[in-house]
């Protein structure tokens, strides 16, 4: 099968040398791509600047993105011009971008600086619409940072109720930072499908979901 994997983090420019980003390393996405390649799939791996890159493979097509708008444009182009069977959207996309990035390099002399941000649309909700394949499987990732189960459930449900998303992978920041082999919970619609304890197990579960081998 032909699968598009996004990984890493967007970088939203503040000026010509500064940007807003997040903690994502792209390691999970790289592990997913590596396993899918080993199982015989063709992969387009779209990763943020500085993200971990999958090991070289003849069936790997690796591309880079930078900002939210750059990622959005590349996804729209790839999905509309090529036939993919699935898209695994593990990239950590910024919810906000600067309303007006500063031209050139801003001065470091100011005691205070105010930045105005604008909300970005949710790319994951558009992937099915971007795709030339109406049967493409869309897999979304959701990271939370709370010990409150009600808040976790609300965040997960917001994605699972979206008919343009076929599977949601959830993890929580405390489990990411405290354990190398942290917990992933997978949801299909409103139902909890399975839990896995490692990135390798997650990758194999996604392989099974995409190939219908469950």
VENQUI-V653581 format. One record per backbone hydrogen bond with DSSP energy under -0.5 kcal/mol. CO is the residue of the C=O (numbers start at 1). NH is the residue of the N-H. If there is no record, write none. Layout:
co:CO nh:NH
co:CO nh:NH
//
This chain:
co:1 nh:3
co:1 nh:42
co:2 nh:85
co:2 nh:86
co:3 nh:5
co:3 nh:44
co:4 nh:88
co:5 nh:46
co:6 nh:90
co:7 nh:48
co:8 nh:92
co:11 nh:13
co:12 nh:20
co:14 nh:102
co:18 nh:14
co:18 nh:15
co:20 nh:12
co:25 nh:52
co:26 nh:30
co:27 nh:31
co:28 nh:32
co:29 nh:33
co:30 nh:34
co:31 nh:35
co:32 nh:36
co:33 nh:37
co:34 nh:38
co:35 nh:39
co:36 nh:41
co:37 nh:40
co:42 nh:3
co:43 nh:45
co:43 nh:61
co:44 nh:5
co:44 nh:46
co:45 nh:47
co:45 nh:63
co:46 nh:7
co:47 nh:65
co:48 nh:51
co:57 nh:60
co:59 nh:43
co:60 nh:62
co:61 nh:45
co:63 nh:47
co:65 nh:49
co:66 nh:11
co:67 nh:71
co:68 nh:72
co:69 nh:73
co:70 nh:74
co:71 nh:75
co:72 nh:76
co:73 nh:77
co:74 nh:78
co:75 nh:79
co:76 nh:80
co:77 nh:81
co:78 nh:82
co:79 nh:132
co:82 nh:84
co:82 nh:132
co:85 nh:137
co:86 nh:4
co:87 nh:89
co:87 nh:139
co:88 nh:6
co:88 nh:90
co:89 nh:141
co:91 nh:93
co:92 nh:10
co:95 nh:120
co:97 nh:118
co:104 nh:16
co:104 nh:106
co:113 nh:115
co:115 nh:117
co:116 nh:99
co:118 nh:97
co:121 nh:123
co:122 nh:125
co:123 nh:126
co:123 nh:127
co:124 nh:127
co:126 nh:130
co:127 nh:131
co:132 nh:134
co:133 nh:136
co:136 nh:138
co:137 nh:87
co:137 nh:139
co:138 nh:140
co:138 nh:166
co:138 nh:167
co:139 nh:89
co:140 nh:169
co:142 nh:171
co:144 nh:173
co:147 nh:149
co:148 nh:152
co:149 nh:153
co:150 nh:154
co:151 nh:155
co:152 nh:156
co:153 nh:157
co:154 nh:158
co:155 nh:159
co:156 nh:159
co:156 nh:160
co:157 nh:161
co:159 nh:162
co:161 nh:163
co:162 nh:165
co:167 nh:140
co:168 nh:170
co:168 nh:187
co:169 nh:142
co:170 nh:185
co:171 nh:144
co:172 nh:175
co:172 nh:176
co:173 nh:177
co:174 nh:178
co:175 nh:179
co:180 nh:182
co:184 nh:196
co:185 nh:170
co:186 nh:193
co:186 nh:194
co:187 nh:168
co:187 nh:189
co:188 nh:191
co:191 nh:188
co:191 nh:193
co:194 nh:186
co:196 nh:184
co:198 nh:202
co:199 nh:203
co:200 nh:204
co:201 nh:205
co:202 nh:206
co:203 nh:207
co:204 nh:208
co:205 nh:209
co:206 nh:210
co:207 nh:211
co:208 nh:212
co:208 nh:213
co:209 nh:212
co:212 nh:214
//
